[in-house]
Amino acid sequence: MANYEFKLPDIGEGIAEAEIVAWHVKVGDVIGEDQQIADMMTDKATVEMESPVAGKVVQLAGEVGDQVPIGSVLAVIETDGAGADVSLPASGQDGQETTAEGERTDTVAMADGAVAPTAAQEQAMPSVGEERASEPTPVRPEPVEGLSSTKQPQERHSASTSSSRTAGDAKVLASPAVRARARDLGIDLAQVRTASDRIRHSDLDAYLLYNGGSVCGRGLAPRQDETIKVVGLRRKIAENMAEAKRRIPHFTLVEEFDVTDLEDTRAMMNRDRGTNPKLTLLPFLITAISKALPDWPMLNATYDDDASVITRHGALNLGMATQTPNGLMVPVIRDAQAMSVWQLATEALRLAEAARTGKAAREELSGSSITLSSLGPMGGITSTPVINRPEVAIIAVNKVEEKVVVLDGEIEVRKRMNLSLSCDHRVVDGWDAANFMQTLKGYIENPIRLLSA
């Protein structure tokens, strides 16, 4: 037996160390040659590490989240051959950089964006059956302490005519379904009052209502606390956001836009789109941005604050903040000013899919000059997006709402939308930001002007 020391290879120019973002083996595992053993993340990429030999894992370099210097031992593997130091190429078998899920990706520029919230599962109301539809309305239970009697709903059965009694004796009558539901809810049937000789689902509902419960189930127990280590892409997002807020003096300007005519134009174009993708508002907004920026080039810029150099970009390389299973990524639509709305729609869909599946190339995930972030219908009334450093501006799209507005002395219902513009105050003055938004407004509210050459 002999031990192979697998040393972390040079996985990128100028990289001194890499972070362990996932182990795919543990000490004691018997592995085969070319088997994936770990994913390592640098500032540039997430790289899959594969074992060059078969054998038994006897030592690993650290835990997820630890930094491992280039050239140090990542894993020790016991083999049948002679011992040697082994380093792997910086990529998998196909030469592609991959994520921990086996999909190709790169570390990317981050932009601010709200994470789509996880939907809570609703507890379904148990089926009551046909019997419940015909059952009489029960007398409600006695008021609980601290609840005014004036708050109680009116009872259909008077005290003189009801047969209300406590079901606490040995002859409590209830169907198996009611008993099962009471058991699931933790209700003692002996404590439930009823207007008849049988406890029904409506009696359980009333009991829960007046005892602080829910008609669909007992009060939910608190979830267990979780401890989540911040590693990999989530760590990079956290670092970039903190660095952006620490180094950039943000200010945010919000302007309301009337998109009624633009929405009508979009609907008309979608009705006759043929094989083109369905248009959202984003391609139109990108077109408007590309037309407005030449008049206000200080917003289409990047700022190297270490070197004190501002670069005003001629082309619009628009970063598109995209939520993915691994975190927020910013694929880049290059030369967006040269594309039609149909081309922008196609490219936006392609890049978003590539980012979500981890197949976006490195050059597709870097080099943006300004970023656009949108949460669609969930976009809220307004937002204060965080700048995607080293850019100096980011635009957030908020939701479209119908509003009653006054136009030329007449009241109308119009579709309105807010755009939020965050700027780096070291580079962009408030005057410039306000004028850019007004220029943008002129295009968005006039679709013919927007779509003309």
Stockholm file with secondary structure:
# STOCKHOLM 1.0

chainA/1-453         MANYEFKLPDIGEGIAEAEIVAWHVKVGDVIGEDQQIADMMTDKATVEMESPVAGKVVQLAGEVGDQVPIGSVLAVIETDGAGADVSLPASGQDGQETTAEGERTDTVAMADGAVAPTAAQEQAMPSVGEERASEPTPVRPEPVEGLSSTKQPQERHSASTSSSRTAGDAKVLASPAVRARARDLGIDLAQVRTASDRIRHSDLDAYLLYNGGSVCGRGLAPRQDETIKVVGLRRKIAENMAEAKRRIPHFTLVEEFDVTDLEDTRAMMNRDRGTNPKLTLLPFLITAISKALPDWPMLNATYDDDASVITRHGALNLGMATQTPNGLMVPVIRDAQAMSVWQLATEALRLAEAARTGKAAREELSGSSITLSSLGPMGGITSTPVINRPEVAIIAVNKVEEKVVVLDGEIEVRKRMNLSLSCDHRVVDGWDAANFMQTLKGYIENPIRLLSA
#=GR chainA/1-453 SS CEEEEEECCCCSTTCCEEEEEEESCCTTCEECTTCEEEEEECSSCEEEEECSSCEEEEEECCCTTCEEETTSEEEEEEESSCCEEEECCSSCTTSCCBCTTSCBCCCCCCCCCCCCCCCCCCCCCCCCCHHHHHSCCCCCCCCCTTSCGGGSCCCSSCTTTCCCEETTSTTCCBCHHHHHHHHHHTCCGGGCEESSSSBCHHHHHHHHHTTTCBTTBSCCCCCCCCCCCCCHHHHHHHHHHHHHHHHCCEEEEEEEEECHHHHHHHHHHHHTCTTSCCCCHHHHHHHHHHHHGGGSGGGSEEEETTTTEEEECSSCCEEECEEETTEEECCEETTGGGCCHHHHHHHHHHHHHHHHTTCCCGGGGSCCSEEEEECGGGCCSCCCCCCCTTBSEEEEEEEEEEEEEEETTEEEEEEEEEEEEEEETTTCCHHHHHHHHHHHHHHHTCHHHHHCC
#=GC SS_cons         CEEEEEECCCCSTTCCEEEEEEESCCTTCEECTTCEEEEEECSSCEEEEECSSCEEEEEECCCTTCEEETTSEEEEEEESSCCEEEECCSSCTTSCCBCTTSCBCCCCCCCCCCCCCCCCCCCCCCCCCHHHHHSCCCCCCCCCTTSCGGGSCCCSSCTTTCCCEETTSTTCCBCHHHHHHHHHHTCCGGGCEESSSSBCHHHHHHHHHTTTCBTTBSCCCCCCCCCCCCCHHHHHHHHHHHHHHHHCCEEEEEEEEECHHHHHHHHHHHHTCTTSCCCCHHHHHHHHHHHHGGGSGGGSEEEETTTTEEEECSSCCEEECEEETTEEECCEETTGGGCCHHHHHHHHHHHHHHHHTTCCCGGGGSCCSEEEEECGGGCCSCCCCCCCTTBSEEEEEEEEEEEEEEETTEEEEEEEEEEEEEEETTTCCHHHHHHHHHHHHHHHTCHHHHHCC
//
